[in-house]
Amino acid sequence: MYLKKTLISLILIMLINQLCFAAETPDPLRQVLSITDEQIIAQAWLAQLRRSGSLSDDPVSTDYLNKLGLRLAGGNIDGFSPKFHLINNNQVNAFAFMGANIAINSGLIKLTESESELASVIAHEIAHLKQKHFLRQIHEQRKMMPMTIAGTLAAMLIGRPDLMIPVLGVGTQHSINFTREHEKEADRIGIKILIEADFDPQGMPDFFKRMSQNSIYNSRPPDYLLTHPWYESRIADSTQTAKAIKYKQYANKLDFELIKTRLELKDLIDINFYIKKIKNKIKQKKYKSEDVAKYKLGYALLCAQEYKAALATLATLSKEAQDNFIVKLTVIEINMQINTKLAQEQLNALQQFYPNNQALNLYLIENLINLNQNLPAFELSLNYAKQFPDDAKSYLLLRQTAARLDKRSYIHYANAYWLLLHADLEAALQETNTAESLAVNADTAHKQQIAELKSAINAIQPLVANE
């Protein structure tokens, strides 16, 4: 029963967002899984991630990952706009999934030593999507065992996406060989993607070597090696391909080092010990980059809630580093704790150059709330929810700002959408009905929002009645 309600709620998400896809093509691979079915499965996976609390709550790191991923993807993939998800998990893993979704564990980013190494992993996953490896695998497996959307959702919702593509005993060897061919192709195409995006192709074999070396010293191999068939020739093949490219020197990007620092310090237990350690390194000049070392100290002080010391440290960065977008956001993060008016001035100035940046707009709303500027915060929350409808936090902010203005219909509308994104259909329906009853005197735009939601619910009402 829960599975069916989850499926219905996911269809609702599609209706409400008015997702538009290209007309179905005669592609034979699409005969086993339509674009619409793929989107439903993708939404199920995203709902599972939201319910588990696995998605990163650091908008700055998530923003960086999406910018990097979109630069590599270079546009839509098979009719889908690619999305990149940062997962709070120290296991070394990354994987592509349906709907052009790619997940990267924080543990994998922390293992990389250069932006090109991280880019190589993302490029590899993008190659899986561009070459339609999911569809190919399903097409092959369906010859031996029919796959249903319900069965696929069941595998997702019990936390076993690996069951999505069943491997029969009689076909196991065929399946493994088929997957290895996919990995070879993804490596080859991935290196081409790296070169086109101006990353060092040597990043791929370098990361393979690092991961292989890392597994030697651990009792359990990285999850990446469990989910991606491994063979030593992958290192040799990628090295040979990379060496065939004309040599070019690639500088490590400051953004990469800053994001890696944020991820490394996020769950650090003894932050005070780290502060002493990094201070000593800076004093003895034992670092590759002075700016990176000082950012590490500044961000550690922020984590330790030593805000004034953090600001003073970041003020000693080079002029170039201080102009870095991530550094500017970090300064704003600090001022949001001790000087909200200054933080607002800095946010307003930065928004002129980055009006659509997700992290920046999120901080704008949060700072306006701290300043008790409730109406501007509410209006910005509405715009944020329209611009980033898949971000569940947008509805939490909308609910909070609506509550401050006693806009009760908006409170319940925000609740409904948040519950919908977490695949809780029954509660979402109740909240939508409440929002409708309270919206008698609401503005036309809000009534239209609720009407669209209500219309979608009415469309699936017979399914609900049959539960």
QUIBELZI-V582806 format. One record per residue. N is the residue number from 1. SS is DSSP state (~ for helix, > for strand, _ for the rest). OMEGA is omega as a letter, one per 20 degrees, with the letter a starting at -180 (* if undefined). NEAR is the number of other ideal C-beta (glycine too) atoms within 8 Angstrom. Layout:
BEGIN
n->N ss->SS omega->OMEGA near->NEAR
n->N ss->SS omega->OMEGA near->NEAR
END
This chain:
BEGIN
n->1 ss->_ omega->a near->5
n->2 ss->~ omega->a near->6
n->3 ss->~ omega->a near->10
n->4 ss->~ omega->r near->10
n->5 ss->~ omega->r near->13
n->6 ss->~ omega->r near->14
n->7 ss->~ omega->r near->13
n->8 ss->~ omega->a near->12
n->9 ss->~ omega->r near->14
n->10 ss->~ omega->r near->13
n->11 ss->~ omega->r near->10
n->12 ss->~ omega->a near->14
n->13 ss->~ omega->a near->11
n->14 ss->~ omega->a near->12
n->15 ss->~ omega->a near->9
n->16 ss->~ omega->a near->11
n->17 ss->~ omega->a near->7
n->18 ss->_ omega->a near->5
n->19 ss->_ omega->a near->6
n->20 ss->_ omega->r near->3
n->21 ss->_ omega->r near->9
n->22 ss->_ omega->a near->5
n->23 ss->_ omega->r near->4
n->24 ss->_ omega->a near->5
n->25 ss->_ omega->r near->6
n->26 ss->_ omega->r near->4
n->27 ss->_ omega->a near->6
n->28 ss->~ omega->r near->6
n->29 ss->~ omega->a near->10
n->30 ss->~ omega->r near->12
n->31 ss->~ omega->r near->5
n->32 ss->_ omega->r near->9
n->33 ss->_ omega->a near->9
n->34 ss->_ omega->r near->7
n->35 ss->~ omega->r near->10
n->36 ss->~ omega->r near->8
n->37 ss->~ omega->r near->9
n->38 ss->~ omega->r near->12
n->39 ss->~ omega->r near->14
n->40 ss->~ omega->a near->14
n->41 ss->~ omega->r near->15
n->42 ss->~ omega->r near->12
n->43 ss->~ omega->r near->12
n->44 ss->~ omega->r near->16
n->45 ss->~ omega->r near->14
n->46 ss->~ omega->r near->12
n->47 ss->~ omega->r near->14
n->48 ss->~ omega->r near->12
n->49 ss->~ omega->a near->12
n->50 ss->~ omega->a near->11
n->51 ss->~ omega->a near->8
n->52 ss->~ omega->a near->6
n->53 ss->_ omega->a near->6
n->54 ss->_ omega->a near->7
n->55 ss->> omega->a near->10
n->56 ss->_ omega->r near->9
n->57 ss->_ omega->r near->6
n->58 ss->_ omega->a near->10
n->59 ss->~ omega->a near->10
n->60 ss->~ omega->r near->12
n->61 ss->~ omega->r near->13
n->62 ss->~ omega->r near->13
n->63 ss->~ omega->r near->11
n->64 ss->~ omega->a near->11
n->65 ss->~ omega->a near->13
n->66 ss->~ omega->r near->11
n->67 ss->~ omega->r near->8
n->68 ss->~ omega->a near->13
n->69 ss->~ omega->a near->13
n->70 ss->~ omega->r near->9
n->71 ss->~ omega->a near->8
n->72 ss->~ omega->a near->14
n->73 ss->~ omega->r near->10
n->74 ss->_ omega->r near->7
n->75 ss->_ omega->a near->4
n->76 ss->_ omega->r near->8
n->77 ss->> omega->r near->11
n->78 ss->_ omega->r near->8
n->79 ss->_ omega->a near->7
n->80 ss->> omega->r near->11
n->81 ss->_ omega->a near->5
n->82 ss->_ omega->r near->14
n->83 ss->> omega->a near->10
n->84 ss->> omega->a near->14
n->85 ss->> omega->r near->13
n->86 ss->> omega->a near->13
n->87 ss->> omega->r near->12
n->88 ss->_ omega->a near->10
n->89 ss->_ omega->a near->9
n->90 ss->_ omega->r near->7
n->91 ss->_ omega->r near->8
n->92 ss->_ omega->a near->11
n->93 ss->_ omega->r near->12
n->94 ss->> omega->r near->11
n->95 ss->> omega->r near->8
n->96 ss->> omega->r near->9
n->97 ss->> omega->a near->11
n->98 ss->_ omega->a near->10
n->99 ss->_ omega->a near->12
n->100 ss->_ omega->r near->13
n->101 ss->> omega->r near->14
n->102 ss->> omega->r near->17
n->103 ss->> omega->r near->11
n->104 ss->> omega->r near->15
n->105 ss->> omega->r near->14
n->106 ss->~ omega->r near->15
n->107 ss->~ omega->r near->11
n->108 ss->~ omega->a near->15
n->109 ss->~ omega->a near->13
n->110 ss->~ omega->r near->10
n->111 ss->~ omega->a near->11
n->112 ss->_ omega->a near->13
n->113 ss->_ omega->r near->5
n->114 ss->_ omega->r near->12
n->115 ss->~ omega->r near->13
n->116 ss->~ omega->r near->14
n->117 ss->~ omega->r near->14
n->118 ss->~ omega->r near->16
n->119 ss->~ omega->a near->14
n->120 ss->~ omega->r near->17
n->121 ss->~ omega->r near->13
n->122 ss->~ omega->r near->15
n->123 ss->~ omega->r near->17
n->124 ss->~ omega->a near->12
n->125 ss->~ omega->r near->13
n->126 ss->~ omega->r near->17
n->127 ss->~ omega->r near->15
n->128 ss->~ omega->a near->12
n->129 ss->~ omega->a near->15
n->130 ss->~ omega->r near->9
n->131 ss->_ omega->r near->11
n->132 ss->_ omega->a near->9
n->133 ss->~ omega->r near->11
n->134 ss->~ omega->a near->12
n->135 ss->~ omega->r near->11
n->136 ss->~ omega->a near->12
n->137 ss->~ omega->r near->13
n->138 ss->~ omega->r near->12
n->139 ss->~ omega->r near->11
n->140 ss->~ omega->a near->11
n->141 ss->~ omega->a near->15
n->142 ss->~ omega->r near->10
n->143 ss->_ omega->a near->5
n->144 ss->_ omega->a near->8
n->145 ss->_ omega->r near->7
n->146 ss->_ omega->r near->4
n->147 ss->_ omega->r near->13
n->148 ss->_ omega->r near->6
n->149 ss->~ omega->r near->9
n->150 ss->~ omega->r near->9
n->151 ss->~ omega->r near->8
n->152 ss->~ omega->r near->12
n->153 ss->~ omega->r near->14
n->154 ss->~ omega->r near->9
n->155 ss->~ omega->r near->12
n->156 ss->~ omega->a near->14
n->157 ss->~ omega->r near->11
n->158 ss->_ omega->r near->6
n->159 ss->_ omega->r near->6
n->160 ss->_ omega->r near->7
n->161 ss->~ omega->r near->9
n->162 ss->~ omega->r near->7
n->163 ss->~ omega->a near->7
n->164 ss->~ omega->r near->10
n->165 ss->_ omega->a near->10
n->166 ss->_ omega->r near->8
n->167 ss->_ omega->a near->7
n->168 ss->_ omega->a near->9
n->169 ss->~ omega->a near->4
n->170 ss->~ omega->a near->5
n->171 ss->~ omega->a near->10
n->172 ss->~ omega->a near->9
n->173 ss->~ omega->r near->6
n->174 ss->~ omega->a near->8
n->175 ss->~ omega->a near->12
n->176 ss->~ omega->a near->9
n->177 ss->~ omega->r near->8
n->178 ss->~ omega->a near->11
n->179 ss->~ omega->r near->10
n->180 ss->~ omega->r near->10
n->181 ss->~ omega->r near->8
n->182 ss->~ omega->a near->13
n->183 ss->~ omega->r near->11
n->184 ss->~ omega->a near->10
n->185 ss->~ omega->r near->11
n->186 ss->~ omega->r near->14
n->187 ss->~ omega->a near->15
n->188 ss->~ omega->r near->11
n->189 ss->~ omega->a near->12
n->190 ss->~ omega->r near->14
n->191 ss->~ omega->r near->15
n->192 ss->~ omega->r near->8
n->193 ss->~ omega->r near->13
n->194 ss->~ omega->a near->17
n->195 ss->~ omega->a near->10
n->196 ss->~ omega->a near->7
n->197 ss->_ omega->r near->11
n->198 ss->_ omega->r near->4
n->199 ss->_ omega->a near->14
n->200 ss->_ omega->r near->10
n->201 ss->_ omega->r near->13
n->202 ss->~ omega->r near->10
n->203 ss->~ omega->a near->16
n->204 ss->~ omega->r near->17
n->205 ss->~ omega->r near->11
n->206 ss->~ omega->a near->13
n->207 ss->~ omega->r near->14
n->208 ss->~ omega->a near->11
n->209 ss->~ omega->a near->9
n->210 ss->~ omega->a near->12
n->211 ss->~ omega->r near->13
n->212 ss->~ omega->r near->9
n->213 ss->~ omega->a near->8
n->214 ss->~ omega->a near->11
n->215 ss->~ omega->a near->10
n->216 ss->~ omega->a near->6
n->217 ss->_ omega->r near->5
n->218 ss->_ omega->a near->8
n->219 ss->_ omega->r near->2
n->220 ss->_ omega->r near->3
n->221 ss->_ omega->r near->7
n->222 ss->_ omega->r near->14
n->223 ss->~ omega->a near->10
n->224 ss->~ omega->a near->11
n->225 ss->~ omega->r near->10
n->226 ss->~ omega->a near->7
n->227 ss->~ omega->r near->8
n->228 ss->_ omega->a near->7
n->229 ss->_ omega->a near->7
n->230 ss->_ omega->r near->5
n->231 ss->_ omega->a near->6
n->232 ss->_ omega->a near->5
n->233 ss->~ omega->r near->6
n->234 ss->~ omega->r near->12
n->235 ss->~ omega->a near->11
n->236 ss->~ omega->a near->8
n->237 ss->~ omega->a near->11
n->238 ss->~ omega->r near->13
n->239 ss->~ omega->r near->10
n->240 ss->~ omega->r near->8
n->241 ss->~ omega->a near->12
n->242 ss->~ omega->a near->13
n->243 ss->~ omega->a near->7
n->244 ss->_ omega->r near->5
n->245 ss->_ omega->r near->9
n->246 ss->_ omega->a near->3
n->247 ss->_ omega->r near->4
n->248 ss->_ omega->a near->6
n->249 ss->_ omega->a near->4
n->250 ss->_ omega->r near->8
n->251 ss->_ omega->r near->4
n->252 ss->_ omega->a near->8
n->253 ss->_ omega->r near->7
n->254 ss->~ omega->a near->12
n->255 ss->~ omega->a near->11
n->256 ss->~ omega->a near->11
n->257 ss->~ omega->a near->12
n->258 ss->~ omega->a near->14
n->259 ss->~ omega->r near->14
n->260 ss->~ omega->r near->11
n->261 ss->~ omega->a near->12
n->262 ss->~ omega->a near->12
n->263 ss->~ omega->a near->12
n->264 ss->~ omega->a near->8
n->265 ss->~ omega->a near->12
n->266 ss->~ omega->a near->10
n->267 ss->_ omega->a near->4
n->268 ss->_ omega->a near->10
n->269 ss->_ omega->a near->4
n->270 ss->_ omega->a near->6
n->271 ss->~ omega->a near->11
n->272 ss->~ omega->r near->7
n->273 ss->~ omega->r near->7
n->274 ss->~ omega->r near->11
n->275 ss->~ omega->r near->12
n->276 ss->~ omega->a near->8
n->277 ss->~ omega->a near->8
n->278 ss->~ omega->r near->12
n->279 ss->~ omega->r near->9
n->280 ss->~ omega->r near->8
n->281 ss->~ omega->r near->11
n->282 ss->~ omega->r near->12
n->283 ss->~ omega->a near->6
n->284 ss->_ omega->a near->6
n->285 ss->_ omega->r near->7
n->286 ss->_ omega->a near->4
n->287 ss->_ omega->r near->9
n->288 ss->_ omega->a near->3
n->289 ss->_ omega->r near->8
n->290 ss->~ omega->a near->9
n->291 ss->~ omega->r near->11
n->292 ss->~ omega->r near->13
n->293 ss->~ omega->a near->12
n->294 ss->~ omega->r near->13
n->295 ss->~ omega->r near->16
n->296 ss->~ omega->r near->11
n->297 ss->~ omega->a near->13
n->298 ss->~ omega->a near->14
n->299 ss->~ omega->r near->13
n->300 ss->~ omega->r near->14
n->301 ss->~ omega->r near->13
n->302 ss->~ omega->r near->13
n->303 ss->~ omega->r near->10
n->304 ss->_ omega->r near->9
n->305 ss->_ omega->r near->6
n->306 ss->_ omega->a near->8
n->307 ss->~ omega->a near->11
n->308 ss->~ omega->r near->7
n->309 ss->~ omega->r near->8
n->310 ss->~ omega->r near->13
n->311 ss->~ omega->a near->12
n->312 ss->~ omega->r near->8
n->313 ss->~ omega->a near->11
n->314 ss->~ omega->r near->15
n->315 ss->_ omega->a near->7
n->316 ss->_ omega->r near->6
n->317 ss->_ omega->r near->11
n->318 ss->_ omega->r near->7
n->319 ss->~ omega->r near->5
n->320 ss->~ omega->a near->7
n->321 ss->~ omega->r near->11
n->322 ss->~ omega->r near->11
n->323 ss->_ omega->r near->7
n->324 ss->_ omega->a near->11
n->325 ss->~ omega->a near->8
n->326 ss->~ omega->r near->12
n->327 ss->~ omega->r near->14
n->328 ss->~ omega->r near->12
n->329 ss->~ omega->r near->13
n->330 ss->~ omega->r near->15
n->331 ss->~ omega->r near->11
n->332 ss->~ omega->r near->14
n->333 ss->~ omega->a near->10
n->334 ss->~ omega->a near->13
n->335 ss->~ omega->r near->13
n->336 ss->~ omega->r near->11
n->337 ss->~ omega->a near->7
n->338 ss->~ omega->a near->6
n->339 ss->_ omega->a near->6
n->340 ss->~ omega->r near->10
n->341 ss->~ omega->r near->7
n->342 ss->~ omega->r near->8
n->343 ss->~ omega->a near->13
n->344 ss->~ omega->r near->11
n->345 ss->~ omega->a near->8
n->346 ss->~ omega->r near->12
n->347 ss->~ omega->r near->13
n->348 ss->~ omega->a near->8
n->349 ss->~ omega->a near->7
n->350 ss->~ omega->a near->13
n->351 ss->~ omega->r near->12
n->352 ss->_ omega->a near->6
n->353 ss->_ omega->a near->5
n->354 ss->_ omega->a near->8
n->355 ss->_ omega->a near->6
n->356 ss->_ omega->a near->6
n->357 ss->_ omega->a near->9
n->358 ss->~ omega->a near->13
n->359 ss->~ omega->a near->11
n->360 ss->~ omega->r near->12
n->361 ss->~ omega->r near->14
n->362 ss->~ omega->r near->12
n->363 ss->~ omega->r near->15
n->364 ss->~ omega->r near->11
n->365 ss->~ omega->a near->14
n->366 ss->~ omega->a near->10
n->367 ss->~ omega->r near->14
n->368 ss->~ omega->r near->13
n->369 ss->~ omega->r near->14
n->370 ss->~ omega->r near->8
n->371 ss->_ omega->a near->9
n->372 ss->_ omega->r near->5
n->373 ss->_ omega->a near->8
n->374 ss->~ omega->a near->11
n->375 ss->~ omega->r near->7
n->376 ss->~ omega->r near->8
n->377 ss->~ omega->r near->14
n->378 ss->~ omega->a near->15
n->379 ss->~ omega->r near->8
n->380 ss->~ omega->r near->12
n->381 ss->~ omega->r near->15
n->382 ss->~ omega->r near->9
n->383 ss->~ omega->r near->9
n->384 ss->~ omega->a near->15
n->385 ss->~ omega->r near->15
n->386 ss->~ omega->a near->6
n->387 ss->~ omega->a near->9
n->388 ss->_ omega->a near->8
n->389 ss->_ omega->a near->8
n->390 ss->_ omega->r near->7
n->391 ss->_ omega->a near->9
n->392 ss->~ omega->a near->10
n->393 ss->~ omega->a near->8
n->394 ss->~ omega->a near->12
n->395 ss->~ omega->r near->13
n->396 ss->~ omega->r near->10
n->397 ss->~ omega->r near->16
n->398 ss->~ omega->r near->16
n->399 ss->~ omega->a near->13
n->400 ss->~ omega->a near->10
n->401 ss->~ omega->r near->14
n->402 ss->~ omega->r near->14
n->403 ss->~ omega->r near->9
n->404 ss->~ omega->r near->10
n->405 ss->_ omega->a near->9
n->406 ss->_ omega->r near->5
n->407 ss->_ omega->a near->9
n->408 ss->~ omega->r near->8
n->409 ss->~ omega->r near->13
n->410 ss->~ omega->r near->13
n->411 ss->~ omega->a near->12
n->412 ss->~ omega->r near->13
n->413 ss->~ omega->r near->17
n->414 ss->~ omega->r near->14
n->415 ss->~ omega->a near->14
n->416 ss->~ omega->a near->14
n->417 ss->~ omega->r near->13
n->418 ss->~ omega->r near->12
n->419 ss->~ omega->r near->12
n->420 ss->~ omega->r near->14
n->421 ss->~ omega->r near->13
n->422 ss->_ omega->r near->10
n->423 ss->_ omega->r near->13
n->424 ss->_ omega->a near->9
n->425 ss->~ omega->a near->14
n->426 ss->~ omega->r near->7
n->427 ss->~ omega->r near->9
n->428 ss->~ omega->r near->15
n->429 ss->~ omega->r near->11
n->430 ss->~ omega->a near->8
n->431 ss->~ omega->r near->13
n->432 ss->~ omega->r near->15
n->433 ss->~ omega->r near->8
n->434 ss->~ omega->r near->9
n->435 ss->~ omega->a near->17
n->436 ss->~ omega->a near->10
n->437 ss->~ omega->a near->7
n->438 ss->~ omega->a near->10
n->439 ss->_ omega->a near->12
n->440 ss->_ omega->a near->5
n->441 ss->_ omega->a near->3
n->442 ss->_ omega->r near->9
n->443 ss->_ omega->a near->5
n->444 ss->~ omega->a near->5
n->445 ss->~ omega->a near->6
n->446 ss->~ omega->r near->12
n->447 ss->~ omega->r near->10
n->448 ss->~ omega->r near->8
n->449 ss->~ omega->a near->9
n->450 ss->~ omega->r near->15
n->451 ss->~ omega->r near->8
n->452 ss->~ omega->r near->9
n->453 ss->~ omega->a near->14
n->454 ss->~ omega->r near->10
n->455 ss->~ omega->r near->8
n->456 ss->~ omega->r near->11
n->457 ss->~ omega->r near->11
n->458 ss->~ omega->a near->7
n->459 ss->~ omega->a near->7
n->460 ss->_ omega->a near->11
n->461 ss->~ omega->r near->8
n->462 ss->~ omega->r near->6
n->463 ss->~ omega->r near->9
n->464 ss->~ omega->a near->11
n->465 ss->~ omega->a near->6
n->466 ss->_ omega->r near->5
n->467 ss->_ omega->* near->7
END
